[in-house]
Amino acid sequence: MSDRRRLLVLGATGSIGTQALDVVARSHGELELVGLSAQRSWEQLVAQARQTGVARIALSEPDAAARAAEAWTGGEVLSGAEGLVRLVVESEADLVLNALVGSAGLGPTVATLGEGIELALANKESLVVGGELVTALAEATGAQILPVDSEHAALHQLLAGCAPGSVRRLTITASGGPFRGMSVEQLEQVSVQEALAHPTWSMGGKITIDSATLMNKGLEVMEAHHLFGTPYEQIDVVVHPQSTIHGLVTLADGAMLAHIGPPDMRLAIAYALHGGESVDLPIEPVDLVGLGALTFEPVDSRTFPCLSLARAAALAGGTAPCVLNAANEVAVHAFLAGRLAFTAIAAVIEATLERLPAERVSSFDALYEADRGARELASETVAALA
């Protein structure tokens, strides 16, 4: 790509955000940073601002924003959720990378698409929670959504070469996480440290726990449904421990196309930031001979029920995916804080879904209300189980 693109990075201090800054530094001037944001890591964000020379940053945590404003006089510091939206709307960016964690990413996604700005989306919760409202907004403004996720970037790349009507199924791969092969009884005793020890990927805490419970795959199924317009019954999940095949497309004639690559998020990040084009990266391709074998296993739904809960919420539609996501965030944070057993994460989600049946969604306000109610009920369930 020859045109210089103005890039805004939301969630710059997280794993995706820091790797994105590395991609920008290697872009030979094709990408120009115009702003950065974080939730509360103000010291790291200020250091990034000084290093990259941006004139505007935002912190969603007001206290962190106040500290940043005292320490950094090289530009403007915006504060809170409103400041984050202002950063998007006033940035004059050509592209926004949303690498925020959790449902907090929905507001900036809506702001980005509402302005007709291209969105590189690492915040899958935006599509899980926002669903049809988000995709309808993108269609209305003509803003493109490019996935920053190894599986969805792989599928996006594969589908680009497929003729309309030629695709039968999509398959998302899962590493199986750190507890692949364990029984329910064994999982009852696992620690936070064990759950955070992912065998192949380096990610943030919340996403790593979602990978351990397989909730991440449930969220990815919903994301694929909205990104590619594929019915849920045509999206599969298979466990692939080597994390080498990131996505598969089954064609109408039964042939399958596979995307093979190392487990390195820079591939997906660079693909999205360069408008769906492959660019030169300092990454060695997979050594197939050295790897020796690729293996596949079915998902153990009895031991890891979160994927089934996510599929059920997806099929229920309406507010159910929003409720599922909110309850999961509450349960995961409780587990990370040592207040909930690993196996109780699914129990909290299931109980919340049972107490808040799916309702029709007509506006983003309805989603915010469902999110609030689900968090309250999930917190009550966590307290009862503690």
C-alpha positions, 0 to 999 in steps of 0.5 A: 500500500502506497498511501500513508494511513493515519492510525489510532490504537486503542488498548495500546498497552496490552499484548495486541497493542504493543505488537501493533506498535512494532508493526507500525515501526516496521511499516516504512512510514505507511502507517502514522500514529495519531493517538493511543489509549489504555485503561489504567496503565498510564506510565506505559502509555505515556512512555509510548506517547513519548516514543511515538510522538503522538499528541493525544492519548486517552485513559478510560480510568479517570485517576490514571488519566489525571496522573498521566496529565501531571506527568506528560506535558507533550500533548493532551490527555483525555479521560473516561469513556467519553474521552475515549470516544472523543479520541476516536471522533476527533482523531481524523484517523483513517483506521482505528485498531480496537484492542480493548478488552471486554465489552468496554470496547463496544462504545469505541467500535460504535464511534469508529463505525459511526464516523465511517472509519475503517476498523481493525477489530481485536475486541471480539466482544464488540460483535458478540455484544453488538451483533447485528446492530454493529454490522448494520452500522458498518454497512450504513456508513460503508466502514470496513471491519477487518478482524485482528484475530488469528482465526478470523484473519485466516478465514478472511484471507481464505474467503477472499479467494472463494467465489460467492456460493462456493463455501459450505462450512467454516472451521475455527481451530482451538489449541485446547488451552493448558488443560486439554485432556484433563477431567472435570475433577482435575479442573476443580483444583487448578490454580490461577497460575496454571490457567494463565500458562497457555501452551502456545499463545502469549495473551492478556489475563482475561483472554488466556482464561477464556482460552482455558475454558474454551469460552474464547472459541464460543465468542469466536464462533459468534464473531465469525457469524457476524463477520462473514454472514455464516449461519451458526450451523455451518461453523465448526470448532476443532481442537488443534494443539499445534496451533499451526492451522488457524482456520479452514474453509470447506468448499461446496465440492468437499475440498478444504482450504487451510491457512497455515502459519506460526502462532504469532499475532503479528501476522493478523495485526499486520494483515488488518493494519495494511487493509487485508494485504500480506506484508513483509514481516520478520517471521519464519514460516512453519517448518513442516518437516520439523513439525512432523505432524498435525493433529485434531481432536473433538471438543470435550463439551462435558469438561469444557461447557463454556463453548456449548453455553456460548452456542446456546446463547448465540442461537437464542439471540437478542440480549443472550450473547450480551448476558453471556459475555457480561457474566463471563467477564464477572466470573473470570475476574473473580477467578483471577482474584482468587474468589471463584473456582475455575469450574465455577466460571461456567456455573456463574454464566449458566445461572445468569443466562437462566435468570435473564432470558433473551429479549429482543434488541432494538438499540444499543441502550438495550444492550447496555441495560442487559449488560448491567443487569447481567453483571449484577446477577453474576456478582450475586452468584459469585458471592453465593459460591465463594 
